[in-house]
Amino acid sequence: MDELNVTETSGEKPNNELVITGDTLSVPVGDGRTLTLTYPGPLAQYDLVDAMGPAAADNARLVRMYLPMIYLTGIDEQKLTPCTSLREMRGLVTRLGHKGLAALQRGVAAFDQRDEQGLAEQAKK
């Protein structure tokens, strides 16, 4: 499936449609910014845990909180490289702020919905 339209029903701008093209998605943030999300590769989660360091990576709740950041590849057309330390992750969270984090969650949810639809389609075959 090359494209999926997802109707956004929460946040500041209800009924925004998020369109996944291939493995990329642009998500508007309520403050005017745009986040670019890309479906992560198979090693992205491992790299995130490695970057967090052993103490932080042992905290499952903290790992779940940072996990959506593996999808984030750009802010306002500025390309981002994956974080390589917990300090960088904390800085990115601060840069995103509440509205950016909410937009990131909406984008990840759109990818999850696409994956669930794909699995449902495969099950029908």
C-alpha positions in Angstrom: 0.0 0.0 0.0 1.6 3.3 -1.1 -0.8 5.8 0.5 -3.1 5.9 3.5 -5.4 8.7 4.5 -6.1 9.0 8.2 -8.7 11.4 9.5 -7.4 13.3 12.6 -10.0 13.8 15.2 -8.0 15.3 18.1 -5.8 18.2 18.7 -6.3 21.9 17.9 -7.3 21.4 14.3 -10.0 18.6 14.2 -10.4 16.6 11.0 -6.9 17.2 9.6 -6.1 14.4 7.3 -2.7 12.8 7.7 -1.4 11.3 4.5 1.3 8.6 4.6 3.1 8.5 1.3 5.3 5.4 1.1 7.0 5.5 4.5 6.9 9.2 5.1 4.3 11.4 6.8 4.1 15.2 7.5 2.3 16.1 10.6 1.2 19.7 11.3 1.9 21.0 14.9 -0.6 23.3 16.5 2.0 26.1 16.7 2.7 26.2 12.9 5.6 23.8 12.7 5.5 20.6 10.6 7.1 17.4 11.7 8.4 14.8 9.2 8.1 11.2 10.3 9.6 8.2 8.5 8.8 4.6 9.3 11.9 3.4 11.2 14.1 0.6 10.2 14.5 -2.6 12.2 17.5 -1.4 14.2 16.0 2.0 15.3 14.7 0.7 18.6 18.0 -1.0 19.4 19.9 2.2 18.6 17.5 4.3 20.8 18.1 2.0 23.8 21.8 2.0 23.2 21.8 5.9 23.0 19.9 6.1 26.3 22.6 4.3 28.2 22.2 1.3 30.5 20.6 3.1 33.5 17.9 4.9 31.5 17.3 1.9 29.2 16.5 -0.3 32.3 13.5 2.0 32.9 10.7 0.5 30.7 8.4 3.5 31.2 11.2 5.9 30.0 11.9 3.8 27.0 8.2 3.9 26.0 8.2 7.6 26.4 11.1 8.1 24.1 10.3 5.4 21.6 8.1 7.6 19.2 11.2 9.7 18.5 12.6 7.0 16.3 10.0 8.1 13.7 11.0 11.8 13.8 13.3 12.7 10.9 12.6 16.4 10.4 11.2 19.6 11.8 10.1 22.3 9.3 12.0 20.7 6.5 15.2 20.6 8.6 16.5 17.1 8.6 17.3 15.5 12.0 19.8 12.8 12.7 18.9 10.2 15.3 19.8 11.1 18.9 23.0 9.4 20.2 22.6 10.2 23.9 20.0 10.7 26.5 21.0 14.3 26.7 20.2 14.8 23.0 16.9 13.1 23.5 16.0 15.4 26.4 17.0 18.4 24.2 14.7 17.2 21.4 11.8 16.7 23.8 12.3 20.3 25.0 12.5 21.5 21.4 9.2 19.7 20.5 7.3 20.9 23.5 3.8 19.7 24.4 2.3 20.4 21.0 5.1 18.8 19.1 5.0 15.7 21.2 1.2 15.5 20.7 1.8 15.8 16.9 4.5 13.1 17.1 2.0 10.8 18.8 -0.6 11.5 16.2 1.8 10.6 13.4 3.0 7.4 15.1 -0.7 6.4 15.6 -1.3 6.9 11.8 1.6 4.5 11.1 0.1 2.0 13.6 -3.3 2.3 11.9 -1.7 1.7 8.6 0.1 -1.4 9.9 -3.1 -2.7 11.5 -5.0 -2.3 8.2 -2.2 -4.1 6.3 -2.4 -7.0 8.7 -6.2 -7.1 8.4 -5.9 -7.2 4.6 -3.4 -10.0 4.8 -5.6 -12.0 7.1 -8.4 -11.8 4.6 -6.3 -13.4 1.9 
